[in-house]
């Protein structure tokens, strides 16, 4: 009476006896457990990324047979990635995939080949990398146990902007606890958008972002006393939140990997503007995909905590959640805070100069052919 669907994903599935021993093992395993095993055969050589979700939607497990040679390996890898990532709850917030765009003018100016992963185009309230994070962090809200979200950061926070927009999309109220910092409650930029989006905002004197968790705890208790049911999102300061956000970017790296293959190149370097979560996901994804690429994180803020150790911790926790046998140490992480300037949110002359350079050498949609150059560099420009 009971049955289970198991997919065998390999390049010889059309040959009836190619995986005979595996077929028999699964069938006898089903008999031992008093259920019928329905085998779904999927040709890994023909499997397209766009088809994986549909082909695996009614499958309880997948089996990837071994084999020799490269043929069919991409289909196998993508099926494994999908099954591991999609066992983790996720809510659809972003428009994906985002473009991996070649920038010919600034490439010529700098003497490199620069590609930009356009995660400023994730589409949620002007987009940004945090939308990917929130797809995993806010999946808990689908349980119906919450009627609002509570999170916080600096007064001009892209994370908070996208979190409020995500809450609106999920029909939840939102509460923000923000550190005053340089701009405070000046009605511009993200602070203006919080108000347009209808967030309830408290601004706290001070600028030390590492004090955010204690202020969130105070606000959380206030909301509980008022009878609200808030989802407390610590963001970059919460162990589970950072792990889920890291996984979102391990997944994004698989997206980039396919795009680079389509454009016939492999990045020598990847630069990512990130405090901890996004870089951790990039590190994990690159390791899983066996990239030779050197990853360099550029911090937007000074931290008291050891950020390299925290990035390694996120990598390890995310690998464990995905059942991947990898281990990271802080010595493996390249992360630089020498470009922050005076403090978080304070512009610098060099920063403005770099922004104008990119703006003046406008990004083009003309793609360079792979055989026309001999070195590549990928730069991730994310809205931090």
C-alpha positions as CSV (number, residue, x, y, z in Angstrom):
1,X,0.0,0.0,0.0
2,X,2.9,2.4,0.7
3,X,5.2,3.6,-2.0
4,X,8.2,5.9,-2.5
5,X,9.7,7.5,-5.6
6,X,13.4,7.4,-5.9
7,X,15.3,9.0,-8.9
8,X,18.3,7.5,-10.4
9,X,20.3,10.2,-12.1
10,X,23.0,9.0,-14.5
11,X,24.2,8.9,-18.0
12,X,23.3,5.3,-18.7
13,X,19.7,5.2,-17.6
14,X,18.5,4.3,-21.1
15,X,20.4,1.0,-20.9
16,X,18.1,-1.2,-18.8
17,X,20.8,-3.3,-17.1
18,X,23.4,-0.5,-16.6
19,X,22.4,0.1,-13.0
20,X,20.9,-3.4,-12.4
21,X,22.6,-3.9,-9.0
22,X,21.3,-0.5,-7.8
23,X,17.8,-1.2,-9.0
24,X,17.7,-4.5,-7.2
25,X,19.1,-3.0,-4.0
26,X,16.5,-0.3,-3.9
27,X,13.7,-2.8,-4.7
28,X,14.7,-5.2,-2.0
29,X,15.1,-2.4,0.4
30,X,11.5,-1.5,-0.3
31,X,10.4,-5.0,0.3
32,X,12.2,-5.1,3.6
33,X,10.4,-2.0,4.7
34,X,7.0,-3.1,3.3
35,X,6.7,-0.5,0.5
36,X,7.0,-0.3,-3.2
37,X,9.9,1.6,-4.7
38,X,9.1,3.4,-7.9
39,X,12.3,4.2,-9.8
40,X,12.4,7.4,-11.8
41,X,15.2,7.4,-14.4
42,X,16.7,10.7,-15.3
43,X,19.4,11.1,-17.9
44,X,22.1,13.4,-16.3
45,X,23.5,14.3,-19.7
46,X,20.2,15.7,-20.9
47,X,19.1,17.2,-17.6
48,X,18.7,21.0,-17.7
49,X,18.9,23.3,-14.7
50,X,15.5,24.7,-15.6
51,X,13.9,21.2,-15.5
52,X,15.3,20.0,-12.2
53,X,12.6,21.4,-10.0
54,X,9.8,19.9,-12.1
55,X,11.5,16.5,-12.5
56,X,12.3,16.1,-8.8
57,X,9.1,17.5,-7.3
58,X,7.5,14.2,-6.6
59,X,10.7,12.4,-5.6
60,X,11.6,11.4,-2.0
61,X,15.3,10.7,-2.7
62,X,17.9,10.6,-5.4
63,X,20.7,8.2,-6.2
64,X,23.7,9.3,-8.2
65,X,25.6,6.4,-9.6
66,X,29.4,6.6,-10.1
67,X,30.9,6.8,-13.5
68,X,34.0,7.7,-15.6
69,X,34.6,10.8,-17.7
70,X,33.0,14.3,-17.7
71,X,29.9,13.4,-19.7
72,X,26.8,13.9,-17.6
73,X,28.6,15.2,-14.5
74,X,27.0,18.7,-14.7
75,X,23.5,17.3,-14.5
76,X,24.5,15.1,-11.5
77,X,26.1,18.0,-9.7
78,X,23.1,20.3,-10.3
79,X,20.7,17.6,-9.0
80,X,22.7,17.2,-5.9
81,X,22.9,20.9,-5.3
82,X,19.2,21.3,-5.8
83,X,18.3,18.4,-3.4
84,X,20.6,19.7,-0.6
85,X,19.6,23.3,-0.9
86,X,15.9,22.6,-1.2
87,X,15.6,20.5,1.9
88,X,16.0,23.8,3.7
89,X,12.8,25.9,3.9
90,X,12.8,28.9,1.6
91,X,10.4,31.6,0.6
92,X,10.4,33.1,-2.9
93,X,11.4,36.8,-2.7
94,X,14.0,37.4,-5.4
95,X,13.9,37.5,-9.2
96,X,16.6,35.0,-10.1
97,X,19.0,34.4,-11.7
98,X,20.6,37.9,-11.8
99,X,22.8,38.8,-14.8
100,X,26.6,38.2,-14.8
101,X,27.5,41.2,-16.9
102,X,30.8,42.0,-18.7
103,X,31.9,45.7,-18.3
104,X,34.1,46.4,-21.3
105,X,34.8,50.1,-20.8
106,X,36.0,49.9,-17.2
107,X,37.8,46.7,-18.1
108,X,39.8,48.6,-20.6
109,X,40.4,51.4,-18.2
110,X,41.7,49.1,-15.5
111,X,43.5,46.7,-17.8
112,X,41.5,43.6,-16.6
113,X,38.4,41.7,-17.6
114,X,35.7,42.7,-15.2
115,X,32.4,40.9,-14.8
116,X,29.8,42.2,-12.4
117,X,27.2,39.9,-10.8
118,X,24.2,42.2,-10.8
119,X,22.7,41.3,-7.4
120,X,21.5,44.9,-7.2
121,X,18.8,43.5,-9.5
122,X,17.2,41.0,-7.2
123,X,14.0,43.2,-7.5
124,X,12.8,43.5,-3.9
125,X,12.5,47.2,-3.0
126,X,15.4,48.2,-5.3
127,X,17.2,44.9,-4.8
128,X,20.4,43.9,-3.2
129,X,22.2,40.8,-1.9
130,X,20.1,40.7,1.3
131,X,17.1,39.5,-0.7
132,X,18.9,36.1,-1.2
133,X,19.6,36.0,2.6
134,X,16.0,36.7,3.5
135,X,14.6,33.9,1.3
136,X,16.0,31.5,3.8
137,X,15.9,33.5,7.0
138,X,12.2,34.4,6.6
139,X,11.0,31.0,5.6
140,X,9.9,30.5,9.2
141,X,7.1,33.0,8.7
142,X,5.3,30.5,6.4
143,X,4.4,28.5,9.5
144,X,1.8,31.1,10.5
145,X,3.4,31.4,14.0
146,X,4.3,35.1,13.5
147,X,2.4,38.3,12.8
148,X,5.4,40.6,12.4
149,X,9.2,40.8,12.1
150,X,11.8,42.6,14.2
151,X,15.3,43.4,13.0
152,X,17.8,46.1,13.2
153,X,21.1,47.6,11.9
154,X,22.4,51.1,11.0
155,X,19.9,53.8,10.2
156,X,20.6,53.5,6.5
157,X,20.5,49.7,6.2
158,X,20.0,47.8,3.0
159,X,19.2,44.7,5.0
160,X,16.4,46.5,6.9
161,X,15.0,48.0,3.7
162,X,14.8,44.6,2.1
163,X,13.5,42.9,5.3
164,X,10.6,45.4,5.5
165,X,9.8,44.9,1.9
166,X,9.9,41.1,2.4
167,X,7.6,41.4,5.4
168,X,5.1,43.4,3.3
169,X,5.2,40.8,0.6
170,X,4.4,38.2,3.3
171,X,1.6,40.3,4.8
172,X,3.5,40.9,8.1
173,X,4.1,44.1,10.1
174,X,7.7,45.2,10.6
175,X,9.6,46.7,13.5
176,X,13.1,48.2,13.2
177,X,15.6,49.1,15.9
178,X,18.3,51.3,14.3
179,X,21.5,52.7,15.6
180,X,21.7,56.5,15.0
181,X,25.1,56.6,13.4
182,X,26.0,59.4,11.1
183,X,22.7,60.1,9.4
184,X,20.2,59.1,12.1
185,X,16.6,59.8,11.2
186,X,17.4,62.0,8.2
187,X,14.5,61.4,5.8
188,X,16.4,60.2,2.8
189,X,17.7,56.9,1.2
190,X,16.7,53.8,3.1
191,X,15.3,55.7,6.1
192,X,12.8,57.3,3.7
193,X,11.9,53.9,2.2
194,X,11.3,52.4,5.7
195,X,8.6,55.0,6.2
196,X,7.1,54.6,2.7
197,X,7.0,50.9,3.3
198,X,5.2,51.4,6.6
199,X,7.8,50.1,9.1
200,X,7.7,50.9,12.8
201,X,11.0,52.5,13.5
202,X,13.0,53.2,16.7
203,X,16.3,55.0,16.5
204,X,18.8,54.4,19.3
205,X,21.6,56.9,20.1
206,X,25.0,55.6,19.3
207,X,26.8,54.0,16.3
208,X,28.2,50.7,17.6
209,X,26.4,48.1,15.4
210,X,27.5,45.3,17.7
211,X,25.1,46.7,20.4
212,X,22.1,45.9,18.1
213,X,21.3,42.5,19.6
214,X,20.7,43.8,23.1
215,X,18.4,46.5,21.8
216,X,16.5,44.0,19.7
217,X,16.0,41.8,22.8
218,X,14.5,44.7,24.7
219,X,12.1,45.5,21.8
220,X,11.2,41.9,21.4
221,X,10.1,41.6,25.1
222,X,8.0,44.8,24.6
223,X,6.3,43.3,21.6
224,X,5.6,40.0,23.4
225,X,4.0,42.0,26.3
226,X,1.8,43.8,23.7
227,X,0.5,40.4,22.5
228,X,2.5,40.4,19.2
229,X,4.2,37.4,17.7
230,X,7.4,38.7,16.2
231,X,10.1,36.8,14.3
232,X,13.3,38.1,15.7
233,X,16.0,38.5,13.0
234,X,19.4,39.2,14.4
235,X,20.9,39.3,10.8
236,X,24.6,39.4,10.9
237,X,24.7,38.8,14.6
238,X,22.6,35.6,14.9
239,X,24.2,32.2,14.5
240,X,21.2,30.6,12.6
241,X,20.5,33.7,10.5
242,X,24.1,34.0,9.4
243,X,24.2,30.3,8.5
244,X,21.1,30.5,6.4
245,X,22.3,33.6,4.7
246,X,25.6,31.9,3.9
247,X,23.7,29.0,2.3
248,X,21.9,31.5,0.1
249,X,25.2,32.6,-1.4
250,X,26.6,29.1,-1.7
251,X,23.5,28.6,-3.9
252,X,24.3,31.9,-5.7
253,X,27.8,30.6,-6.5
254,X,26.3,27.7,-8.4
255,X,24.3,30.2,-10.4
256,X,27.5,32.1,-11.2
257,X,29.3,28.9,-12.1
258,X,26.7,28.1,-14.8
259,X,26.9,31.7,-16.1
260,X,30.7,31.5,-16.3
261,X,30.5,28.2,-18.2
262,X,28.0,29.8,-20.6
263,X,30.4,32.6,-21.2
264,X,33.4,30.2,-21.4
265,X,35.6,31.5,-18.6
266,X,36.7,30.9,-15.0
267,X,37.3,33.8,-12.7
268,X,40.8,34.3,-11.3
269,X,39.6,36.6,-8.5
270,X,36.2,37.4,-6.9
271,X,35.8,40.6,-4.9
272,X,32.8,40.8,-2.6
273,X,31.7,43.7,-0.4
274,X,30.5,42.0,2.7
275,X,30.7,41.9,6.5
276,X,30.4,38.2,7.0
277,X,27.4,36.3,5.6
278,X,27.7,36.9,1.9
279,X,31.5,36.2,1.8
280,X,31.0,33.0,3.8
281,X,28.5,31.7,1.2
282,X,30.9,32.6,-1.6
283,X,33.8,30.8,0.2
284,X,31.6,27.7,0.7
285,X,30.2,27.6,-2.8
286,X,33.6,28.0,-4.4
287,X,35.0,25.1,-2.3
288,X,32.0,22.9,-3.2
289,X,32.4,23.7,-6.9
290,X,36.2,23.3,-6.7
291,X,37.0,26.8,-8.1
292,X,40.6,27.9,-8.3
293,X,39.4,31.5,-7.8
294,X,40.8,33.7,-5.0
295,X,38.1,35.3,-3.0
296,X,38.7,38.7,-1.4
297,X,36.2,40.2,1.0
298,X,36.0,44.0,1.4
299,X,34.4,45.0,4.7
300,X,32.0,48.0,4.9
301,X,32.5,48.4,8.7
302,X,35.0,47.9,11.5
303,X,34.2,45.0,13.9
304,X,35.4,44.2,17.4
305,X,34.8,40.5,16.7
306,X,37.3,38.5,14.6
307,X,35.5,38.6,11.3
308,X,37.7,36.0,9.6
309,X,36.9,33.5,12.4
310,X,33.2,34.4,12.1
311,X,33.2,33.8,8.3
312,X,34.9,30.4,8.8
313,X,32.3,29.6,11.5
314,X,29.5,30.4,9.1
315,X,31.1,28.2,6.4
316,X,31.4,25.3,8.8
317,X,27.9,25.6,10.1
318,X,26.4,25.9,6.6
319,X,28.4,22.9,5.4
320,X,27.1,20.8,8.3
321,X,23.5,21.9,7.6
322,X,24.0,20.9,3.9
323,X,25.6,17.5,4.9
324,X,28.8,18.5,3.1
325,X,32.1,17.2,4.6
326,X,34.2,20.4,4.4
327,X,36.1,22.3,7.1
328,X,37.2,25.9,7.1
329,X,39.6,27.9,9.3
330,X,40.2,31.7,9.6
331,X,43.5,31.2,7.8
332,X,41.6,30.4,4.6
333,X,39.7,33.7,4.6
334,X,40.9,36.9,2.8
335,X,39.0,39.8,4.3
336,X,40.1,43.5,4.4
337,X,38.7,46.4,6.4
338,X,41.2,49.0,5.2
339,X,38.7,50.6,2.9
340,X,36.1,51.5,5.5
341,X,37.3,55.0,6.0
342,X,36.6,57.0,9.2
343,X,33.5,54.9,10.1
344,X,30.5,53.0,8.8
345,X,28.5,55.2,6.4
346,X,31.0,58.0,6.1
347,X,32.0,58.7,2.5
348,X,35.7,59.1,1.5
349,X,37.3,61.0,-1.3
350,X,38.7,57.7,-2.7
351,X,35.3,56.0,-2.5
352,X,33.5,58.8,-4.3
353,X,36.3,58.8,-7.0
354,X,35.8,55.0,-7.5
355,X,32.0,55.4,-7.7
356,X,32.4,58.1,-10.4
357,X,34.8,56.0,-12.3
358,X,32.4,53.1,-12.5
359,X,29.5,55.5,-13.4
360,X,31.5,57.3,-16.1
361,X,32.7,54.0,-17.6
362,X,29.1,52.9,-17.9
363,X,28.3,49.2,-17.9
364,X,27.6,47.8,-21.4
365,X,25.5,44.9,-22.4
366,X,28.1,43.9,-25.0
367,X,29.6,40.6,-24.1
368,X,33.3,39.9,-24.8
369,X,34.0,36.6,-26.6
370,X,36.1,34.2,-24.5
371,X,38.8,33.7,-27.0
372,X,39.6,37.5,-27.2
373,X,41.3,37.6,-23.8
374,X,43.5,35.5,-21.6
375,X,42.7,36.6,-18.1
376,X,39.5,37.2,-16.1
377,X,38.4,38.8,-12.9
378,X,34.9,38.7,-11.4
379,X,33.9,41.6,-9.2
380,X,30.6,41.3,-7.2
381,X,29.1,44.7,-6.7
382,X,26.4,44.2,-4.0
383,X,24.3,46.9,-2.4
384,X,25.8,46.8,1.1
